[in-house]
Each structure stands twice: as structure tokens, then as C-alpha cells.
């Protein structure tokens, strides 16, 4: 839990296997296996998490009363891209090549196919993100938005904690293992807290109680810490799992847990009374991780277990700083939580980079973030979706800090308007109190925004921190089209108020948003208050067009960059009538295809937004400086404008240097009021200004002769 994501260890295994195969050291053989899937996540000391997938072969039946001579448990490590979709507890039939084991660990199988025979009982029929009937509860609070809470899958987090020792055994670090400095009481202090009330926030019990608002409990009443258990240097568990204190493959740490559970049973403990087992390792093992845990459990193939290094949980020496978060993190994996990620300025993902939640970097104590707390069924945030936030809508929402109430934060379900694109934002206020007492900047006293796509209790997904916002700050999320602004943060009251705006399609004002008084571009101005809506204001009927003029050949003057108000009609306007009209109508037709239903013309003298926005009393297109009502069949009515029978237009001509001015002049005048406000890509070529059909990177020549 210490570095940026880099799955080198997992990739290194694949590379070594390839090298061994190439060297003939392994003999691949095709196999078909059936069994239950177990997924685990290793939180490595010097790298980032490594997800590993194992198969418990059905040919073996675990037997608690088996002897030490029982056959070795048949466990296979699954490799390849097919493992990405596998989940703990699935019963599968897999095909692939058995390619041996490295370092005496579980034999590896490179998959060529997977057939899911049975989904685990915990997660419905598919394990997809689809909502299951009855899987969620909607609660209504007076005067507020609806709230949404998942079921609470584990209100009693009953856990058997197994501290182990290899004192006197050969250590992979050299010499022999020391006796752990900690005792049963030391471990109990971190798990349950030092007080009788079990509410110390610097304990695992305190984190569960405070972070869940009392809905989930791990305490002395439902959980137990065993005395430190001395294990043999090597052995075979009662399930037939061999292990050695000198190595740390899957079978080793699985054997540590099973052998410790065997010892607890011999001491009269009913291990089946506990949903979870948490193993505390001694200092000096060959394990290169801070901790690890099964990612979800089916409570069938293996005991639901997690492991943590003792010197991380309790410190390297007595009096060192402890970290209940280390255990809280690994137990989070057992409850289907993935890590908390963030993005660096270059856009790369840091899997542990969001330290606002316990599923991020080790080791300061803190709660899970709002998204993961919701996944656990601990929070019921207010909900905005397509039914309560339409295009151009703006909502002001006040919510409690996560530490103050389970009715805290806000979920914005953008998936409801994005169709198949799963995007759900979680907006929360975090304060340095209760389970978040050790949480620091930039999270505390700020509104935190996450994206999280899991929609049930049982689908592990990364949460992504998108931003932390102080009062008066805001951010835009491009995929959802949302703009979120913080208007008030009150630490004393424990509340934050945010304004959420959903952009109209395209992120621009439309006639519909303007007429409805909405804010289609989310710039804080709605309806008539937004200058962008002036283009859609009502206008008087257009005057009757003048008689047609004979076609002429001539020179078209093109304005340079910037707004182009047509203040006067040039003396040669009549001679250029046909050319001006053809250009204006072509521009209007092209723009109408880009934005159907938008009126790009007006007869007002005021500088209104639109494709040809500046007109004299006699309709004149500002870009061509020529009247646009010359042809007998023409009408100046936006996209209904029709070109004359024999049009002369730049669209019909190839882009030559002499015609650069037409493309460049209109393209360069891209500011509001220019002739070409809309752009269209030319396939495989440079951008083209709609209406001219010419590249927009020509020289700034101010005129062009059109034959």
C-alpha cells in the first residue's frame, strides 16, 4: 500500500514462465479443470498491488480431520487475460496449458478458455453492474432529494485474529526468527482499542463502529484474538496444504492460516463461528507484501481470510506507531472493496493515490471513502439522476459531512442519461473527526468528488478521485457533462452546499434551453440572462427578397479575424449579389446540418449570435458584405434558405493558394460574430471551416478571385 501502480511483479511472473517454456524447463500440457475461483490482492511493499487468481480443484475435498500425510491440496494459479472477469466463489470449467510452478508454489495454468458453471450465492445471477430487484432501498427525507442505500451484507464482522510465530526457525532474512515482541494483549489493543468501550478510533473496532455509523460491528462480543501461535517451521495443514516459514507462495500463507486455525480448534475454539480470519505475521518472513486479502469470499472454497505484517499493524518495536488501517484495508478486500485511485497531471492512474479512503496508501487511520462506504451499505447519499437533473438543469444541494450522518454526501447517477456508459459521481464533505480524525489535507474541510462504477455490494471496482474543492471552487466532468461548484462549507454545522449543473447535449445553449430558462452551457447564466440566448430571441418576419440580379463574376472581400459587423453595404453590393447569396446560403445549410433546428439568420440590426449574425435593414450577410436576398426562389429563414439555381460558391472549388483567403479569413474570424463559427473535420486532413470547404491554415491574404 505504498507505491504507484505498477504490476511488475505479476508481469515478471508471466515473463519468467515464458522464459522457462522457451528453455524447455517446463512441459506445457493441455488440461481442463473444474473448481471454485479465489481472487486475492497483494499489497506489495516495494511495488503496487498484484491481483492473483487461483482455482480450488474440485477433485480434492478438504477434510479437517485429515492426517499430516493427507494428499497435497490441489490448487492452481490461473494466468492470462481470461482471469480479468473472474470473481471469488465462481464455479468454473477452465481449459489451458499446465506450465508448472515457480519456486515450489501452486502450479500455473495459462488459460485458453473459461466457462462459468455457477455464480456465487452472494452476488445474484451475473455479478454485472445491473441493478438487482430488491437490492437497494430508497429512503425519503422531508424536504430533500431521495436517498439511496444498499443492503447491509455484514452487520456483524465476526473475526478470529490469528497472530503467529516462527521463533527459532531459519529466517529467509538470515539467522533465525525472533520471538515477536507483541503479545495477545498488544494485538487486542489495536483490534479492539485499549478501553472497555471498544470505541477508540485508532482501533479496527473503532473504525468499523464510527465509519459505519454503528451499522457494522467488530468487537469483543463477536470477535476474538488468539494468543500468539507458535507454528512448526514447515508442515502440512489439516486441509493438506503444505507450507514453509522460508517461502511465501500462495500455499505457504494459506498454510499459515490453516495451521493457525488448526491450533485454535485444538485449543477449543469453534472457528466456524467467525466469518473472517485475520492472520498477523511475524517480522522477517519472505512475504514481500504489507498485507493481502481475498477479494470477496464465498465461504466455501477457503476460509475468508486476510493477512498483515505484524510490524505494519503493531510497529517494529514496542512503543512504535500502530496502524489499525492496515488491517481495516485488508479486511476491506474481504468485503469486495478494491483500491482508491487518483490521476496525476499526465493522466496516469495511481491505484493507491487517493488517501481520502482506507483503501489507499497505508498507514494513517481513516474511514473508507464515500463511494466504498456506500458499497458496504453504510451510507445513504442523496441522489440526482435523469429524473431530477435534466439537460440545462441546475440544483443546489446541501448535505452532511460523512462523519456526521449516514445520510451524507450525494450520488449523481449520470449513467441514467449516458446509456451504456457507466458513470456515477460521489460528492462528499470530509472533516477531521471520528474515524477520520487522522485524515489530513487536501481532503478535510473540502468537498471530495469521486467516480465509482460498482452498483452493488459485490462488484469490486476502483474508485477514482476527480478533485477536492474548497468553498467558491468548482470543476467540470466532461463525460457526464456536469459542472459542480461549492457555494458553502460549514465545518461547525458539518454541512456543505454544492450547485450541480448538467449541460445540454453539445454543451451549448439551444432554443429549448433558452426558452425554458435553463443553463444549457452551465456558465451560471440561464435563459434571457445569458447573452448566448440572444440568437434565439423572437424576430420580425423577413422582408420580401429583391428581384434577382444577373450572375456576375467578381472579387469577394473577406474580413480578417474577429467579429465582422456589417455596418455598410459596399458600393459593389449589387454586382456581388449572387456570389454573396450563394455563400450565405451554403454556410447556413452546412451549419444547419451541424446543429439542426438552430436559426442562423436574423433581420435585427443588433449584433446577435448566429452563423450570419450582423444584418442591415436590408438582409445582408456580414461575412460576404453582400445582400443575401437576390435570387427569386430565396427566403431568408435560417436553414430553409435555398440557393439560386446557378450558384457560385467556394464549396465547389478546390483549395488553391488564390482561394486561401476565403477559408482562412472566415476560419480565423472564429470569435463570436464571425462568418464561420462551426467547424467540421475533413477526413484524414486538416480542419475545414464549414461553409468554405477549404483548409483553415492558409495565409492571411485578404481577397481571393473566384472564377
N, C-alpha and C positions, 0 to 999 in steps of 0.2 A: 504494500500500500504506500509506496514511497516515490515512484518514478512515473514519468510519462509513458503512455502505452507504446510498447514495442514487444511484439510477440516473438522475439528472437528465440527464446527457449523452445517454444513449440515448433518454430520453423527449423531450428537446429536439429531437433529430433528427426524431422522429415528428411533433412539433408543427410544426416548420418545413415538413415535407413537406405537412402538411395545409394550412398557410397558403399555400404555393405553389400547391397544387392549387386552392384556393378563389379565388386571384387569377388563375388561368388561366395561370400561368407554366410549368406542366408539363402535358403532354398525356398522360394515362394511356392505355395501350393494353394490351389483354389479350394474354397470352403464355403459352406452355407451353415450359418449358426442361428439359433433362436435364443432369446433371453430377454432380460429386463435391462433397460438403459439407466446408467447413473452418470450424471454430469457434475463435474466439480470445477471450482475456480480457485486456482492457486494465486495468492497474493504474494508475489516474489519480493525478496529483499533488494535485489540489485537490478531487476527488470520490472516489467509491468505484468498484469495478470495473464495467466495462461489457462485457457479453458481446455479441459480434457474430458473425453467421453469414454466410458467403459461399458462393457456388456457382461452381465452376470449370466453365464451359460446355464440353461435350464437342465442340463444333464446332471448337475450337482444339486443335491438337496441338503441345505445346511442342517446340521444336527448338533444341538447344544451339548449333548451327552457323548459326542464322538471322542475317541481317544486321540492321543498325540500322533498316532500312526495313521490317522484318517487321511484319505487321499487329498492332495492339494486342491484347494478351491479353484475352479476353472473360471478365470476372469480374463477377458480380452480387452486390450485398449484399441479403440476404433480410430482409424485415421482417414483423412481425405475430406473432400468438400461435402459429402453426404452427411457428415456429422453436424453441420451447422443448424439443421432444423430439428435435431433430436432433443428430447426433453427427458428429464429424470422420470422413471416409472413407466415409460412406454414399453410395451412388449413388442418386439420386432423380430423379423427374419432378415438377416443380412447376408449378402454374398460379397466375396472379396478374396484377397490373397493373404494367407498367413505368412508373415515375413519375419517371424522370430521375435525375440526380446533383446533389449539392450540392457546390460548391467544386471541381468538376472531378474528383471521386473516382469510385469504382465506381458504376455505375448501380444504382438500387434497384428492388426488386420487392416489392410488397405482396402477400403470398401469400393465395390463396383455397383452396388445397388442396395436399397433398403425398402422393406415392405412393413408398414406399421400394422400389426395384428390387433393391438388393443391399446386404447388410450388409458392413462391412469385415472383412477376414480376421482381424484381431486379436481380435475380441470375440465369437465364437460366432455363433449364428443370430439372436439377437434383441436383444442388448445390455440385456436386462432384468436384474433383480436375482436371477433364478432361478439356483440353483447349477448349474453345468455339470459333467457327469460327468468325473471326472479333473482338474477344475480346481483341486482343493485336495488337500493332503496332510495326513493325520493322523499325528502322531508321539506315541509314548507314552513318558513318563519314569517311571521306577520311583518309586512312592510319591506320585505327583502326578496331577492331572487330565490328561485328554488335551490335547494342544496342537494348534493348527491353523495351518497356513502355506499361503499362496497360492503358486503358482509364481513364479519369479523371471523376469520378462519381459525385463529389460535388465541382465544382469550386467556387460556392457561398455558404458559410457556414452560411446562414442566421439564426440567433439565437435570440430568445427572452429570456432575462435573468430575472428571477423572484426571487428577494430577499424577503423573508417572515419573519414575526414576530409573536410570540405568547405572546407578552408583557402582563403581568398581569395574564396569565393563570397558573394553577397549574403545576409545573415542576416535571417531574419524578425524578429529582435530589434532590427534596426537595424545599420548598418555592414556589416562582413563577418565571416565566421567566422575565428576564430583557429586556429592550429595546435594540436591537442590537446597538453597538457603531457606526457601519458603516452607511453611507448614500448612496443614489443613486450615488453621485459623487465618493465616495470611491470605489464602485463596478465598476464604469465606468473606473477608473484609472487602475484597474487590468485587465479588459476585453479589453479595447481599448488602454491603455497607457495614460500617462499624457500629452503627446504632441499632437498637432493638426495633426501631420503627421501619427499618428497611427502606427508607426514603432518601438516602444520600444520593445526590445527583451524580456523584463520582463513582457510582457502582452500576453494575449491569442491571440489578434490580431497580435502582432509581431511574435509570434511563428508560426502561420499559414502562414503569409506572407513570412518570411525568410526561414522556413523549407521546404516550398513547392516551393521555388524559384519563388514566385509571381503567382503560378498557382491556389492557393486556397485563398479565402479572407473571413475573418470575420472582419468587420469594422463598423464604424458608419453609413456608407451608406446603408448596408444591414442588420444590426442587431440593437438591442435596449436593454437598461437596464431600467427596470421599477423602479419607486420609491419603497422603502420598503413597502410591502403589509401586512397590519395587518389582520390576519385571526382569525375567531372565535376559541375558544378552542376546539370545536367539531362541526362537521357539515356533510352535505352531498353535494357533488358537483353536478353540473347540469347534470352530467352523471349518477347520482345515486350512487356514491361511498362514503361510509361513512368514516370518519377519526376522529382521536383524537390526540391532542397535547401530550397526556400522553403515547402513544404507538407508535410503529414503525413497524407494519407489512406492507406487500405489499399494502393493501388497504389504509393504513394510508398515506404513502408517495406518492402513486398515488393520493389520495385525496388532499394532499397538493398542488401538481402540478395542478390538475384540478381546484381546488378552486382559486388558484392564477391566472390561465388563465381566469377563470370566471371574476375575479376582473379587469383584464386587458381589457377584452371585454367591461365591464361596463364603463371603462374609455375611450372607443372609439378606442381601439387598435384592428386591424384586425389580430388575432392570426394565421389565416390560411396563412398569408403572410410569415411565418417563417418556415423553415424546422425543426428546432430544438428548444427545450425549455430547459433551464438550471436553476434549482432551487437552490437557496442559502439558507441553513437552518440557523436558529438562534442557538446560543450557548445553550446547555442544553437539547437537545431532547433525547428521548430514543433510537435513532438510534446509533448502535454500529459500524458504518462504517465511514470511511473517505469520501467516495463517492460511487456512483453506477451509472450505466447506462445500458440502454437496449443494448444488443449485436446485433447490426443491427436493422433496423426498416423497417416495411412495410408501415408506414404512413397510416394505415387503422385502425388497432385494437385500438391503442393508439397514442397519440401524441408522436413523437420521443423525448424522454426526458432523462436527466441526472440530478443527484443531487450531491451536495457537501456541506460539513460542512463549515459554514461561517468562523469559527476560523482557518480552514486549508487554505482557499482561501485568507483571509484577515488578519489573525493573531488574537490572543486572545484580543489584545488591540491595540489602535491606535499607530502607530509607529512600530508595530511588522513587522517582515519579511512576505511578501506576497508570494503566490505560484500560479502563473498562470499555472504551470504544473499540479496542482490538477484538474483544470477544463479541461485542454488540455487532460489529461488522460481519464477522464470520457467521454468527447466528442469523444475520440478515440474509445471507445466501441460502441458508436452510429454508427460509420463508420466501424464496423466489425473488429476492432482490438482486439486481445487477448493480453496477457501479454508477457513480455520479461523474459525468464528463463535462468538459468545457472546451472552448476553442481558443487557440492562440491567435495573434493578429494575422498570421498567414492562413488561417482557416483549418489548421491541423487539429485533430481531436486529441485531447489529453484525458485519458479514461478516468484518472483519479483527480482531475484538475479542479473539480467543484468541491471545495472543502466546506460548503454550507451544510453538507449532509454526512452522516456517519459512514456512508458507503464510498466516501472519497478517501483522501490521504489519511494515514494514521498519524497522530495518535491522540489528538485532543478530544475530550468527551463532548459530544453534541448529539442532537436528535437526527433522525433521518430527515431529508428534505421533504417539502410538502408533497411532491409527486409520489415519492416512495411511501410516505405516511398514508396517503390516500390509498395506494395499492394494498396496504396492510389492513385497510378498513378502519383506520384510526381517525381520519378527518372527513368532514362533510363540507367541502367548499361550496360557495355559491357558484351557479352555473350560468354561463352565457352560451347560447348556440344559435343556429339559424332562425329559430322561432322567436328569440328575444333580441337578436342583433342582426338586422338586415343590412343590405348594401347602403352605405351612407349614414347608417345609424350611429349615434353616439350615446354611450351610457356612462353615468357616473356611479361608481360602486364603492361603498365603504365596507371594510371587512376587518376582523380582529386579527391580532398577531397570532402566529402559530402556537406560541407558548401560553396564550390566554384561554383558548377555547378550541374544542374540536370543530366548531362551526367557524372555521377560519379560512382565509385565502379565497381564491377564485379559480375556477376551471373554465377555460374558454375552448369549447369544442369546435374547432374550425373544420374538423372532418365532416361536419354536417353540411357544410357548403362547398367543400373541396372534392366531394365524391369519394373516389377510391384512395385519395391521398390522406394518410393518417397524420394529422397534426393537431395536437392538443396542448395548449399552453396552461401553465400553472403560475399564478401570480400570488405572492405571499409577502407578509411582513415578518421579519425575524428580529427578536430582541434578546439581549444577553441576560437571560433569566431562566429559571427552572432547568430543564435538561439542556438548554442552550447557554448556560452560564459561562461556559468557556469559549463560546463562539465569538469570533472577532470580526474585524473589518475585512472586506467591504460588505459583509452580509448583514451585520446587525445594524439596526436603525435604518435599513434600506428595504425597498421593495425588490424582491428577487423574482426573476422570470425564468421559467424552465419550459422546455419542450419534452414531452414524455408520451410515448405512444401505446403503452400497455393499457388495456381496457378491462382487465380482470385481476384477480388476486394471484394468478398462477402463471403469468407470462413474463419471464424476466426480460427486462429491456433497460438499456442505458437511459438515464435522464441527462439532458443537456442544459447547462446553464447558458442562457442567452444574454443576460445582463443583470446588473444591480443598479437600481435607480434611487436617487435621493429626491427630496421634495423639490418640485419645479423641473425635474428632468423627465425625459421621455425617450422612447425608442420605437422603431418600426420593424415589423417582422414581415419580410417580403412574401413568403409562401402563403401565409394566411391573409395578407393584406390588412393586418391590424396595426394600429398606432396606439401605444399605451403611454399615458402621461400621468405622472404623480402630482396631485394637487395638494395633498396634505399627509404628513406623517406625525402622529402624536404618540410618542413613547409612553407618556404618562397615562393616556387613555388606552393605550395598546391597540390603536387602530391606524389604518391607512386608507386614503381615498384616492382612487385612480379613475381616470377617464379613458374609456376604451372606444375607439372609432374603427369601424370596418369600412374599408374603401369600396367604392363601386367597381365593377369589372373594368380593368384597364387603369384604375387608379385616377380617373379624371371625372370631372363633373359632367353630367349628362342632362338632357332636358328633363328627364324623370326626376333626378335628384334635386335639381334646381327648383322645379315646380312644386316638389314635395317639401321644400325647405330643409333638405338634408345636406350633409357634408360629404360629397362623393369622393373628394381628394384628401379628406382628413387633414385639412390645413387649419382647422379651428374656425372656419367661416362657413356658415350654412345658408343656403337659399340666396335671397337677394343681397345679403351682406357680403357674398363672395363675388369679387369682380369677374371671376371666371364664368359666372352665370349670366353675365350681361349678353353673351352671344345668343342666349335662348330666350331673351325678352321678347314680348309680343311686338310686332311691327306692322305698319300700314301696308295695304296691298301695293304691289309693284306697279309702276306706270306702264302704259302700253308701250311696247318697243317701237322705235322709229322704223321708217321704211328701210329695206335692205340696201346696202351700198354695193357697188360692183367690186368684185375681188381685185385686190391690189397686191403688188409685191413691194416690200419695203424693209426698212430697218426698224427693229424693235428696241426701245430704250429699256434697260434693265437697271433697277435701283440696286445700290450696294447693301451691305449688311445693316441690320437694324430695322425698326418699324418704318413702314413706307406709306405715310398718309398721302392720299391723292388730293392735294389742295386745289389744283387747277387742271383743266383739261388742256392738253397741249394743242398747238395750232394745227398740227397734222393729224388730229384725232380721227377726223372723218375718213382720211385715206387709210388709216390703220384699223378701221372698224372690224373688218373681217378677221384680221390676224388677232386683235385683242379679244374678240368674242370667242374664237376657237380655243385660244389658250385658257381663258377663264373657264369655259365650259368643260374642257378636258380636266383641268385641275379639280373642278367641282365633282366631276364624275369619279375620278380616282379617289378623292378624299371620301366621297360617299361610300365607296366600297370598303375603305378602311374603318369608317365609323358610320354605319347605316343609321339613318334617321336623324342625322345631325344637319342643321341648316347652316350652310357656309356663306350665305349671302344676306345682305340687309340693305334697305334703302335709306337708313338713317345717316345723317352726317357725322354722328358721334363715332369715335374710334372703337367699334365693338369687335370682340373676338370672333374669329372665323377664318375660313380659308381666304376669302377676299373681303376683308373686314372694313375697309375705308371706301366710302362711296360719296359721290356728289349727288345733288338733287336728281341729275340725270345719271342713272346707274352706270358706274364706271368701276372697273376692276383696278384696284390700287397697284397691283403688280405689273400690269401691262400699260397703265395710264391711257387706256383706250376704252371707248364705250363698249358695253357688253350686250347691247340690245339691238344689234344691227340686222341680224338675219330674220327673215319673215317668220320662220317657224319657232323662233326662240322665245322663251319666257324666263324671267329672272326669278325663279322659285327654287333655290337650293339645288338638291340633287335631281330635280325634274328638268333642269336646263338641258336643252337638246342642241347639239352642234348644227351648224349650217350644212347644207348638202355637200358643198365642196370646201372642206375645211383645210386650212393650212396650219399645221401645228408642229411644235418641236418633237412631239412624240413620234411623228412619222419619219423623222430624220435620224441618221446615225450620228453618234457623238464625234464631231471633228473639232479641232482646235478653234475654228471660227465660231462654233456653237457653244464653246465652253461657257461663255458669259451667261447664257440662258440658264444652264444648270447651276453654275457657280453663284450667280447673282441671287437667284431665288433660294438656293440652299444656304448660302452664307447668311442671308437675312432670316435666320431661324427664329429670332426673337418673336415674341407675341406681336402680331400685326404683319408679319412677313407673308410673302406670297406662298411659300412652301413651309407650312407648319407641320406637315405629316411626312413621314419617311417610309420607304419600303425597300427591303433588301433586294438587290439584283443577284439571282442565284449564282454563287461562285465568284461574284465580282464585288467591287466596292459599293458602298451605299449609294442609292439613287434617290433623288428628290422626286417624290410623287408629283406628277404634273409636267415635269420636264423630260423625264426618261433619260437624263444624262447624268454621268458621274458628277459627284459633288466635290471633286478635288482639282478642278480646273483653275486656271489663272484668274485673276480678278479683272479681266478685260470687261469693260462696261457695256459693250454693244456687240451684236452679232447679226450678220446678214443672213436672212432665211430666204432661199430662192423660192 
